[in-house]
Amino acid sequence: MTSVGPLGTLASWETGSGGVAIRVSVLPANVPAPQHCVLAAELTGLSEALRRCYTHPASAADNLDVNTEAAARADPERVRVGGHHIRRPNLPDDHGSLLVSYDPVDERTHRVGRCLHRAAEAGLSAVVSVEVEAELAAVERAELGDGRRV
């Protein structure tokens, strides 16, 4: 979960024996507060999509046929490419059309990337990208059988 407060952007998660929180970034003064809240909401949505990777692994699905959610979850590239989407998200074209992914992790990384694009703050983008990429790497490692956070 991500929240915005006087200390900046905080990431928090339950460990099973209590909660943990870290400060992800100090909020730039030139980015309006409502934009911080939208970023926090998108980061929380990404966290929820990533948590679903742990709670609904592809290996537990009954059907791994092509074009099923389980097949998409089984694709080892789906989490790895997310960090790229933070830095280069799908943006609306000249007509306002936007390419949207059906994969929740993929789309959530694009949404976070779009928030950072609107904020146009290189420092904030860099810090959030590093944190998101670390979480994406942790999910990828867990899916490969290694549950340690990187």
C-alpha positions in Angstrom: 0.0 0.0 0.0 1.2 3.5 -0.7 0.2 6.7 1.1 1.0 10.3 0.9 1.7 12.5 4.0 3.9 15.1 5.4 6.9 12.7 5.3 6.5 12.0 1.6 5.4 8.9 -0.2 5.4 5.9 2.1 5.2 2.2 1.0 3.8 -0.2 3.6 3.1 -3.9 3.8 2.1 -6.6 6.2 4.7 -9.2 7.1 2.5 -11.6 8.9 3.9 -10.5 12.3 3.4 -6.8 12.0 3.7 -4.0 9.4 6.7 -2.4 7.8 6.9 1.0 6.1 9.6 2.8 4.2 9.7 6.3 2.8 9.9 6.1 -1.0 10.3 9.7 -1.8 10.0 13.3 -0.6 7.2 15.0 -2.5 8.3 17.8 -4.8 6.7 21.1 -3.9 5.9 21.9 -7.5 3.8 18.8 -8.0 0.2 19.6 -6.8 -1.1 17.6 -3.9 -3.9 16.0 -5.8 -1.4 14.5 -8.3 0.5 13.0 -5.3 -2.8 11.3 -4.2 -3.4 9.9 -7.7 0.2 8.6 -7.8 -0.3 7.0 -4.4 -3.6 5.4 -5.6 -1.9 4.0 -8.7 1.0 2.6 -6.7 -1.5 1.0 -4.3 -3.3 -0.5 -7.3 0.0 -1.9 -8.6 0.8 -3.4 -5.2 -2.6 -5.1 -5.2 -2.0 -6.5 -8.7 1.4 -7.7 -7.6 0.0 -9.3 -4.5 -2.4 -11.2 -6.7 0.7 -12.7 -8.3 1.5 -14.3 -5.0 -2.1 -15.3 -4.1 -3.1 -16.6 -7.5 0.0 -18.1 -9.1 -0.3 -19.5 -12.6 0.7 -22.9 -11.2 -2.6 -23.1 -9.3 -4.8 -22.6 -12.4 -6.8 -25.4 -13.9 -6.4 -24.2 -17.4 -3.2 -22.9 -19.0 -4.7 -22.6 -22.5 -3.7 -19.7 -24.7 -5.5 -16.4 -24.0 -6.5 -17.3 -20.5 -5.6 -15.3 -17.4 -3.5 -18.3 -16.2 -1.5 -18.3 -19.4 -0.8 -14.6 -19.1 0.3 -15.1 -15.5 2.6 -17.9 -16.6 4.5 -15.7 -19.0 7.9 -15.0 -17.3 8.3 -11.7 -19.3 5.1 -10.1 -17.9 6.6 -8.9 -14.6 10.0 -8.2 -16.0 8.8 -5.6 -18.6 6.9 -3.6 -16.0 9.9 -1.4 -15.1 10.1 -0.3 -18.8 6.5 0.8 -18.7 7.2 3.1 -15.7 9.8 5.0 -17.7 8.0 4.8 -21.1 4.2 4.3 -20.5 1.6 4.1 -23.2 0.3 7.7 -23.6 -2.8 9.0 -25.4 -2.2 9.6 -29.1 -3.2 12.8 -30.9 -6.8 11.7 -30.9 -6.9 10.8 -27.2 -6.9 7.1 -27.8 -5.0 5.0 -25.3 -3.6 1.5 -25.7 -4.6 -0.4 -22.5 -3.3 -3.8 -21.4 -5.6 -6.5 -20.2 -2.8 -7.8 -17.8 -3.3 -6.1 -14.4 0.4 -5.8 -13.6 1.2 -4.6 -17.1 -1.5 -1.9 -17.1 -0.8 -0.8 -13.5 2.8 -0.1 -14.4 1.7 1.9 -17.4 -0.7 3.9 -15.1 2.1 4.6 -12.6 4.3 5.7 -15.6 1.6 8.0 -16.9 1.3 9.7 -13.4 5.0 10.2 -13.3 5.0 11.5 -16.9 2.3 14.1 -15.9 4.3 15.1 -12.8 7.4 15.7 -15.1 9.8 15.5 -12.1 12.9 13.5 -13.0 13.9 12.9 -9.3 10.5 11.6 -8.3 10.3 9.4 -11.4 13.8 8.0 -10.7 13.0 7.1 -7.1 9.6 5.6 -7.8 11.1 3.6 -10.7 13.7 2.1 -8.5 11.2 1.1 -5.9 8.8 -0.4 -8.4 11.5 -2.3 -10.2 12.6 -3.8 -6.8 9.1 -4.9 -6.1 8.7 -6.3 -9.6 12.0 -8.2 -9.2 10.8 -9.6 -5.9 7.6 -10.9 -7.5 9.6 -12.4 -10.4 12.0 -14.1 -7.9 9.0 -15.4 -5.9 7.4 -16.8 -9.0 10.7 -18.7 -9.6 10.6 -20.1 -6.1 12.7 -17.5 -4.2 10.6 -15.5 -1.8 13.3 -13.0 -0.6 12.7 -9.3 -1.2 15.5 -7.9 -3.3 
